Amino acid sequence: MIQNNKKILIVDDTESNVEILLELLEETYDVFVALDGKTALDIAIEDAPDLILLDIMMPEIDGYEVCKRLKIDEQTSKIPVIFITGKTDEDSIKRSYDVGGVDYVAKPFKAKELMARIKTQLKVRTLIDDVQTKTDKVTTLLNNAGQGFLVFNKDFIVDDEYSKECEKYLDKDIAFKDISNILFKDEKKANDFKCWILDALNIEDLIMQESMITLLPSEIILNRRALKLEYKILENKKIMLILTNITDKKKLEKKFEKEQSTLKMIVAIVRDSDIFYDTKSDFEDFIKNKNDYIDNKKTSLFNINKLYRIIHTFKG
């Protein structure tokens, strides 16, 4: 009876070697067998084994080539490969690791040692899968948060991992580029940004450091968007930058200010309607007789300034 559901693929063209491995593994694992490289590649894609035990010396496609092809294919690239072979020279061992093997066991092998190595690699694979799953969940969360998240180092170079929103707000392919030049097209502003960041990173007192961060630009206009910028200092002198699109909020604020101004005018009219209608009458009179305000003896600039002051007074 199989003790767990982990799948192991044995790849060896010598049937006696396969029988030894089968006897050792089949009570513990779900075991598949391939007697040549091509069959091994087919099984790896179709059945997705958790680990592969691979011989080197095989006809047509040897173990090195099988491993290289496994690592190139996205479907099979993460499957750990342990080489089991009679080739024990240094060059063979080195080449096994170079093509993507995770371990190397020489024939004749010791059963307990091989089982321990298999168990270790399966545990490592499980841990890697768990980390990847958690990373994928975090990435999905960040990509759907409606905010841009990126990290840059003390040299202002953006890490290669960032949320999709960053490309929408900033630009495509921002990895390994200078964040100051991305955020600020003006050279002086970019240099000031760098100085503030470096000053903050060089302060050891956390309270002072946080105070310094508050001096950094909190809002910018970029690519016709209003963006809110938030900063968080991480370990190894890296900084996380959080970008929030506040364009709609800014538009709403402008609309509110305009309506508030209109409301103030209406309130003023209601409070003193006589003054309003007197002013309105004076303005209408001015429009009808504006030529009377022009002094032909004066320069055009003088008359323009005079008319502007009168209109501005009515506007007020």
C-alpha positions in Angstrom: 0.0 0.0 0.0 1.3 3.4 -1.0 2.1 5.5 2.1 1.8 9.0 0.5 0.7 10.5 -2.8 4.0 11.8 -4.0 4.9 10.7 -7.6 8.4 9.6 -8.5 9.6 8.9 -12.1 12.5 6.5 -12.5 14.5 6.9 -15.7 17.0 4.2 -16.5 17.6 2.0 -19.6 18.8 -0.9 -17.5 15.8 -3.0 -16.3 17.7 -4.5 -13.3 18.4 -1.0 -12.0 14.7 -0.1 -12.4 13.7 -3.3 -10.5 15.9 -2.4 -7.5 14.5 1.1 -7.4 10.9 -0.2 -7.7 11.3 -2.6 -4.9 12.7 0.2 -2.7 10.1 2.9 -3.6 6.8 1.4 -4.6 5.5 0.8 -1.1 6.1 4.5 -0.2 5.5 6.4 -3.4 3.5 6.4 -6.6 6.2 5.3 -9.1 6.4 5.7 -12.8 9.1 4.2 -15.1 10.7 5.3 -18.3 13.4 3.2 -20.1 14.5 6.0 -22.4 14.8 9.8 -22.4 11.9 10.5 -24.8 9.4 8.5 -22.8 10.7 10.3 -19.6 9.9 13.7 -21.1 6.4 12.5 -22.2 5.6 11.2 -18.7 7.0 14.3 -17.0 4.5 16.5 -19.0 1.5 14.1 -18.7 1.8 12.9 -15.1 3.8 15.8 -13.5 6.0 13.7 -11.1 7.1 15.4 -7.8 10.7 14.1 -8.3 12.7 12.3 -11.0 15.5 9.8 -10.5 17.6 10.0 -13.7 20.4 7.9 -15.1 23.0 9.6 -17.2 24.1 6.9 -19.7 21.2 6.2 -22.0 20.9 5.7 -25.8 19.7 8.5 -28.1 18.9 11.1 -25.4 21.2 10.9 -22.4 20.4 12.1 -18.9 22.1 15.5 -19.2 20.0 16.3 -22.3 16.8 15.1 -20.6 17.4 17.3 -17.6 18.2 20.3 -19.8 14.9 19.9 -21.7 13.0 19.5 -18.5 14.4 22.8 -17.2 13.6 24.7 -20.4 9.9 23.6 -20.4 7.8 25.7 -18.1 5.6 22.7 -17.3 8.5 20.6 -16.0 11.1 23.2 -15.0 10.4 23.0 -11.2 10.5 19.2 -10.9 13.6 18.3 -8.9 16.0 15.8 -10.6 18.4 13.5 -8.7 21.0 11.9 -10.9 21.7 8.2 -10.1 24.7 7.0 -12.1 27.9 5.0 -12.1 29.8 8.0 -13.5 31.6 9.4 -10.4 34.3 11.6 -11.9 34.3 15.4 -11.0 33.4 16.6 -14.4 30.3 14.3 -14.6 29.2 15.5 -11.1 29.7 19.2 -12.0 27.8 18.8 -15.3 24.9 17.2 -13.5 24.5 20.3 -11.3 25.1 22.6 -14.3 22.2 21.2 -16.3 19.8 21.6 -13.3 20.1 18.5 -11.1 19.5 19.1 -7.4 21.5 16.1 -6.1 23.8 13.3 -7.3 23.9 9.7 -6.1 26.6 7.3 -7.2 25.9 3.6 -8.0 25.9 1.3 -6.2 23.8 3.4 -3.8 22.9 2.8 -0.2 19.1 2.3 0.2 18.7 4.4 3.4 20.9 7.2 2.0 18.9 7.4 -1.2 15.6 7.3 0.7 16.8 10.2 2.9 17.9 12.3 -0.1 14.6 11.7 -1.8 12.6 12.7 1.3 14.8 15.8 1.7 14.2 16.9 -1.9 10.5 16.3 -1.7 10.3 18.4 1.5 12.3 21.2 -0.2 9.9 21.0 -3.2 6.9 21.3 -0.9 8.3 24.3 0.9 9.1 26.0 -2.4 5.5 25.3 -3.6 4.1 26.7 -0.4 6.2 29.9 -0.7 5.2 30.3 -4.4 1.5 29.8 -3.5 1.8 32.5 -0.8 3.7 34.8 -3.1 1.1 34.3 -5.8 -1.7 35.2 -3.4 0.1 38.3 -2.3 0.8 39.3 -5.9 -2.8 38.8 -6.8 -3.9 40.9 -3.8 -1.5 43.7 -4.7 -2.5 43.6 -8.4 -6.2 44.0 -7.4 -5.7 46.5 -4.7 -6.1 49.5 -7.1 -2.7 50.8 -6.0 0.8 50.5 -7.4 3.5 48.9 -5.2 7.2 48.9 -6.0 10.5 48.7 -4.2 13.7 50.6 -5.0 17.2 50.5 -3.4 19.5 53.2 -2.1 20.8 53.7 -5.6 17.1 54.4 -6.7 16.9 51.3 -8.9 13.5 49.7 -9.1 13.3 46.0 -8.3 12.1 43.6 -11.0 9.0 42.7 -9.0 6.2 45.3 -8.8 2.4 45.4 -9.1 0.6 45.8 -12.5 -0.8 49.1 -11.5 2.7 50.6 -11.6 2.9 50.1 -15.3 -0.5 51.8 -15.7 0.5 54.8 -13.6 4.2 55.1 -14.5 5.4 53.2 -17.6 6.0 49.7 -18.9 9.3 47.9 -18.1 10.3 50.1 -15.1 12.5 47.4 -13.6 16.1 48.4 -13.0 15.4 52.0 -13.9 16.0 55.1 -11.8 12.8 55.8 -9.9 13.6 59.5 -9.5 13.7 60.0 -13.3 10.5 58.1 -13.7 8.6 60.2 -11.1 10.1 63.6 -12.0 10.9 64.9 -15.5 12.5 68.0 -14.0 16.1 67.3 -13.1 16.1 69.6 -10.0 13.1 67.9 -8.6 14.6 64.5 -9.3 17.9 65.5 -7.5 16.0 67.0 -4.5 14.0 63.7 -4.2 17.3 61.7 -4.1 18.8 64.0 -1.5 15.7 63.6 0.8 15.7 59.8 0.4 19.4 59.5 1.2 19.1 61.8 4.2 16.3 59.7 5.5 18.2 56.4 4.9 21.3 57.8 6.8 19.3 58.6 9.9 19.4 55.8 12.5 16.7 57.2 14.8 13.4 55.7 13.6 11.3 58.7 14.7 13.6 61.2 13.0 13.6 58.9 9.9 9.8 58.9 9.8 9.8 62.7 10.2 12.2 63.0 7.2 10.0 60.7 5.1 7.1 63.2 5.6 9.1 65.8 3.8 9.1 63.8 0.6 6.6 64.7 -2.2 3.2 63.3 -1.3 1.4 64.1 -4.5 2.5 64.5 -8.1 0.9 64.9 -11.5 2.3 62.3 -14.0 0.9 61.1 -17.3 -2.2 63.3 -16.8 -2.9 61.6 -13.5 -2.8 62.9 -9.9 -0.9 60.3 -7.8 -0.6 60.1 -4.1 2.8 58.8 -2.9 3.5 56.9 0.3 6.8 55.6 1.4 7.9 52.8 3.8 11.6 52.1 4.6 12.4 48.4 4.5 15.4 46.4 5.5 18.7 46.6 3.6 18.0 50.3 3.0 15.3 49.7 0.5 12.1 51.7 0.2 8.6 50.6 -0.8 6.7 53.2 -2.8 2.9 53.0 -2.8 1.1 54.9 -5.5 -2.6 55.7 -5.4 -4.6 57.3 -8.3 -6.3 60.3 -6.8 -7.3 62.0 -10.1 -11.0 61.6 -9.6 -10.7 62.9 -6.0 -8.9 66.0 -7.3 -11.5 66.6 -10.0 -14.2 66.3 -7.3 -12.3 68.8 -5.1 -12.1 71.3 -7.9 -15.8 70.9 -8.7 -16.6 71.4 -5.0 -14.5 74.5 -4.8 -16.2 76.0 -7.9 -19.7 75.2 -6.5 -18.6 76.6 -3.1 -17.6 79.8 -4.9 -20.9 80.0 -6.7 -22.8 79.4 -3.5 -20.9 82.2 -1.7 -21.9 84.6 -4.6 -25.5 83.5 -4.3 -25.5 84.0 -0.5 -24.0 87.5 -1.0 -26.7 88.3 -3.5 -29.5 87.1 -1.2 -28.0 89.1 1.7 -27.8 92.3 -0.2 -29.8 92.1 -3.4 -29.9 95.9 -3.9 -26.1 96.2 -4.2 -26.1 93.2 -6.6 -28.7 94.8 -8.9 -27.0 98.2 -8.7 -23.8 96.6 -9.7 -25.5 94.6 -12.5 -27.0 97.8 -13.8 -23.7 99.6 -13.7 -22.0 96.7 -15.6 -24.7 96.7 -18.3 -24.2 100.5 -18.6 -20.5 100.0 -18.9 -20.9 97.4 -21.7 -23.2 99.8 -23.7 -20.9 102.8 -23.2 -17.5 101.2 -23.0 -16.1 103.5 -25.7 -16.7 106.4 -23.4 -14.1 105.0 -21.0 -11.4 105.0 -23.7 -9.1 108.0 -23.8 -7.8 108.5 -27.3 -5.0 110.7 -26.0 -3.6 107.8 -24.1 -1.7 104.7 -25.3 -3.5 101.4 -26.2 -1.8 99.7 -23.2 -3.1 102.4 -20.8 -6.7 102.0 -22.1 -6.5 98.2 -21.9 -5.2 98.3 -18.4 -8.0 100.7 -17.5 -10.7 98.5 -19.0 -9.2 95.5 -17.3 -9.3 97.1 -13.9 -13.0 98.1 -14.4 -14.0 94.6 -15.5 -12.0 93.1 -12.6 -13.9 95.4 -10.2 -17.2 94.2 -11.5 -16.1 90.6 -11.4 -15.1 91.0 -7.7 
